[in-house]
Amino acid sequence: MQVMEMETAHREPAGTREEVAAGWRTVLPACVAVVPLGLALGVLVVQSGLAWWWAPVLGAVVFAGSMEFLLVGLLAAAAPLAQIAVSTLLVNFRHVFYAISFPMHRVHGRGWKAYSTFALTDEAYALTATPEAAGWSRTRIVSIQAFFHLAWVLCVAAGAGLGSLIPPQVVGLDFAVTALFAVLGIEAYKVRRSLPISALALGCAIVAALISRDNMLLIAMGMFCVALVCSYVLASRRSRRD
């Protein structure tokens, strides 16, 4: 009996290590892709006149990608808290919809669930909003988010350290976020293979940009969600008729 218990206790850590390793393998491409973006944010922090340590603080505490870029400008301009709050709501409003398909039911424990909610970035959502992820363990899901969180903080800190060495004439770092989302969109299409949904998302983005460029993301996400709900209702009615 004791031998069996010792064998079981020995196997559990191995299983945990395997899940952590699986999470690392899943998130590694995203960590590599986000390096230019993190470096760009670190450089922006230093060149905006803020102390270098603001870069890792923003990366660790805010951890919201595009909002961090906006927040640097707001902090440098000493913007009021009300403006920062409204800007944060508009930029990160899309995260409300992420919880619909993110496998949060697999993350047990209040502490783990709280961190997983905090670390629910665009990249983490893109990597876990798949049919296979619905059966992943808490360890793998949280590992994906934690590794990406760590990589982001390290990249931003490195960018702040190199900020004084990179001349302002260097261009192209601001395109990193666009390239990253393009790659994530391609990977998402490979999983679901739905051309109409991709075309619908593109159409919503174009219409939203024509309506208001300042609020383009919020309008596009709202239109896309309404369109998905309508398509689901129509598909359900057709299946009932058949």
C-alpha positions as CSV (number, residue, x, y, z in Angstrom):
1,M,0.0,0.0,0.0
2,Q,2.8,2.4,0.9
3,V,4.6,1.5,-2.2
4,M,1.5,2.4,-4.3
5,E,1.1,5.7,-2.5
6,M,4.7,6.5,-3.1
7,E,4.4,5.7,-6.8
8,T,1.3,7.9,-7.1
9,A,2.9,10.8,-5.3
10,H,5.9,10.4,-7.7
11,R,3.7,10.4,-10.8
12,E,1.6,13.5,-9.9
13,P,4.5,16.0,-10.1
14,A,5.6,14.3,-13.4
15,G,2.1,14.9,-14.8
16,T,2.2,18.5,-13.6
17,R,5.6,19.0,-15.3
18,E,4.2,17.5,-18.5
19,E,1.3,19.9,-18.5
20,V,3.6,22.9,-17.8
21,A,5.9,21.8,-20.6
22,A,2.8,21.5,-22.9
23,G,1.8,25.0,-22.0
24,W,5.2,26.3,-22.7
25,R,5.3,24.6,-26.1
26,T,1.9,26.1,-26.9
27,V,2.7,29.7,-25.9
28,L,6.4,29.8,-27.2
29,P,5.5,31.1,-30.7
30,A,3.4,33.9,-29.2
31,C,6.3,34.7,-26.8
32,V,8.7,35.0,-29.7
33,A,6.2,37.0,-31.8
34,V,5.7,39.5,-29.0
35,V,9.4,40.3,-28.5
36,P,9.4,43.3,-30.9
37,L,6.2,44.7,-29.4
38,G,7.6,44.4,-25.9
39,L,10.8,46.1,-26.9
40,A,8.9,48.8,-28.6
41,L,6.9,49.5,-25.4
42,G,10.0,49.6,-23.3
43,V,11.7,52.1,-25.7
44,L,8.5,54.2,-25.7
45,V,8.5,54.4,-21.9
46,V,12.1,55.7,-21.8
47,Q,11.7,58.1,-24.7
48,S,8.5,59.5,-23.2
49,G,10.5,60.8,-20.2
50,L,9.3,58.2,-17.7
51,A,11.7,56.3,-15.5
52,W,12.9,53.0,-16.8
53,W,11.2,51.0,-14.0
54,W,7.8,52.1,-15.2
55,A,8.2,49.7,-18.1
56,P,8.3,46.4,-16.1
57,V,5.6,47.8,-13.7
58,L,3.3,48.5,-16.6
59,G,4.0,45.1,-18.1
60,A,3.4,43.2,-14.8
61,V,0.5,45.2,-13.4
62,V,-1.4,46.5,-16.4
63,F,-0.6,43.7,-18.8
64,A,-3.0,44.8,-21.5
65,G,-1.0,45.2,-24.6
66,S,-2.3,48.1,-26.6
67,M,-3.6,49.8,-23.5
68,E,-0.1,50.0,-22.2
69,F,1.0,52.0,-25.2
70,L,-1.9,54.4,-24.7
71,L,-1.3,54.6,-21.0
72,V,2.3,55.7,-21.5
73,G,1.1,58.8,-23.3
74,L,-1.5,59.4,-20.8
75,L,0.9,59.2,-17.9
76,A,3.5,61.4,-19.7
77,A,0.8,64.0,-20.2
78,A,-0.5,63.7,-16.6
79,A,-4.0,62.9,-17.8
80,P,-6.8,62.8,-15.2
81,L,-7.9,59.5,-13.8
82,A,-11.3,59.8,-15.4
83,Q,-9.8,60.0,-18.9
84,I,-7.6,57.0,-18.1
85,A,-10.6,55.0,-16.9
86,V,-12.7,55.8,-19.9
87,S,-9.9,55.0,-22.3
88,T,-9.2,51.7,-20.6
89,L,-12.9,50.8,-20.8
90,L,-13.1,51.5,-24.5
91,V,-9.8,49.8,-25.4
92,N,-10.3,46.7,-23.3
93,F,-14.1,46.3,-23.7
94,R,-13.4,43.4,-26.0
95,H,-12.3,41.2,-23.1
96,V,-15.9,41.0,-21.9
97,F,-16.6,38.8,-24.9
98,Y,-13.5,36.6,-24.4
99,A,-15.1,34.9,-21.4
100,I,-17.8,33.4,-23.6
101,S,-15.5,30.9,-25.2
102,F,-12.4,30.9,-22.9
103,P,-12.2,27.6,-20.9
104,M,-12.5,29.3,-17.5
105,H,-14.5,26.3,-16.3
106,R,-11.2,24.3,-16.4
107,V,-9.5,26.7,-14.0
108,H,-10.5,25.6,-10.5
109,G,-9.7,27.6,-7.3
110,R,-10.4,31.2,-6.6
111,G,-6.8,32.3,-6.7
112,W,-6.1,30.6,-10.0
113,K,-9.3,31.8,-11.5
114,A,-8.6,35.4,-10.4
115,Y,-5.1,35.3,-12.1
116,S,-6.5,33.6,-15.2
117,T,-9.1,36.4,-15.5
118,F,-6.4,39.0,-15.1
119,A,-4.1,37.4,-17.6
120,L,-6.7,36.8,-20.2
121,T,-4.9,38.7,-23.0
122,D,-5.6,38.5,-26.7
123,E,-2.8,36.0,-27.2
124,A,-4.0,33.8,-24.4
125,Y,-7.5,33.9,-25.7
126,A,-6.4,33.0,-29.3
127,L,-4.4,30.1,-28.0
128,T,-7.1,28.6,-25.8
129,A,-10.3,29.4,-27.6
130,T,-10.2,26.1,-29.5
131,P,-12.2,22.9,-29.2
132,E,-9.1,21.1,-27.9
133,A,-8.6,23.6,-25.1
134,A,-12.0,22.8,-23.6
135,G,-10.4,19.6,-22.2
136,W,-7.0,21.1,-21.1
137,S,-6.0,21.1,-17.4
138,R,-5.8,24.1,-15.2
139,T,-2.1,23.7,-15.1
140,R,-1.7,24.0,-18.9
141,I,-4.0,26.9,-19.2
142,V,-2.4,28.9,-16.4
143,S,1.0,28.0,-17.6
144,I,0.3,29.4,-21.0
145,Q,-0.8,32.7,-19.4
146,A,2.0,32.8,-16.9
147,F,4.7,32.1,-19.4
148,F,3.4,34.8,-21.7
149,H,3.1,37.2,-18.8
150,L,6.7,36.6,-17.8
151,A,7.9,36.9,-21.4
152,W,6.1,40.2,-21.8
153,V,7.6,41.7,-18.6
154,L,11.1,40.6,-19.6
155,C,10.7,42.0,-23.2
156,V,9.4,45.3,-21.9
157,A,12.2,45.6,-19.3
158,A,14.8,44.8,-22.0
159,G,13.3,47.5,-24.2
160,A,13.5,50.0,-21.4
161,G,17.2,49.0,-20.9
162,L,17.9,49.4,-24.6
163,G,15.8,52.5,-25.0
164,S,18.7,54.9,-24.9
165,L,20.6,52.8,-27.4
166,I,17.9,52.7,-30.1
167,P,17.8,55.8,-32.2
168,P,14.3,57.4,-32.8
169,Q,14.9,57.0,-36.6
170,V,14.3,53.3,-36.4
171,V,10.8,52.6,-37.8
172,G,8.7,49.4,-38.0
173,L,8.4,48.5,-34.3
174,D,4.9,50.0,-34.3
175,F,3.8,47.4,-36.9
176,A,4.6,44.5,-34.6
177,V,1.1,44.4,-33.0
178,T,-0.5,44.4,-36.5
179,A,1.7,41.5,-37.6
180,L,1.0,39.6,-34.4
181,F,-2.8,39.8,-34.8
182,A,-2.5,38.9,-38.4
183,V,-0.7,35.7,-37.5
184,L,-3.2,34.9,-34.7
185,G,-6.0,35.4,-37.1
186,I,-4.5,33.0,-39.6
187,E,-4.0,30.4,-36.9
188,A,-7.6,30.8,-35.8
189,Y,-8.8,30.3,-39.3
190,K,-6.8,27.1,-39.6
191,V,-8.6,25.7,-36.5
192,R,-12.2,26.6,-37.5
193,R,-11.9,26.9,-41.3
194,S,-14.8,29.2,-41.6
195,L,-14.5,31.7,-44.4
196,P,-17.9,33.5,-43.8
197,I,-17.0,34.3,-40.2
198,S,-13.6,35.7,-41.2
199,A,-15.3,37.8,-43.9
200,L,-17.9,38.9,-41.4
201,A,-15.2,40.1,-39.0
202,L,-13.3,41.9,-41.7
203,G,-16.6,43.6,-42.9
204,C,-17.4,44.7,-39.3
205,A,-13.9,46.2,-38.9
206,I,-14.2,48.2,-42.2
207,V,-17.6,49.5,-41.4
208,A,-16.5,50.4,-37.8
209,A,-13.5,52.3,-39.2
210,L,-15.7,54.3,-41.5
211,I,-18.1,55.2,-38.7
212,S,-15.5,56.2,-36.1
213,R,-11.8,55.5,-36.1
214,D,-11.4,56.6,-32.5
215,N,-14.0,54.0,-31.3
216,M,-13.4,51.5,-34.1
217,L,-12.6,48.5,-31.9
218,L,-15.6,48.9,-29.7
219,I,-18.0,49.3,-32.6
220,A,-16.5,46.5,-34.6
221,M,-16.7,44.1,-31.6
222,G,-20.3,45.0,-30.9
223,M,-21.3,44.6,-34.6
224,F,-19.5,41.3,-34.8
225,C,-21.1,39.9,-31.7
226,V,-24.6,41.0,-32.8
227,A,-24.0,39.4,-36.2
228,L,-22.9,36.1,-34.6
229,V,-26.0,36.0,-32.4
230,C,-28.2,36.7,-35.4
231,S,-26.5,34.0,-37.5
232,Y,-26.9,31.5,-34.6
233,V,-30.6,32.3,-34.3
234,L,-31.2,31.9,-38.0
235,A,-29.2,28.6,-38.1
236,S,-31.3,27.3,-35.1
237,R,-34.6,28.2,-36.9
238,R,-33.5,26.5,-40.1
239,S,-32.5,23.3,-38.2
240,R,-35.8,23.2,-36.5
241,R,-37.7,23.6,-39.8
242,D,-35.6,20.8,-41.4
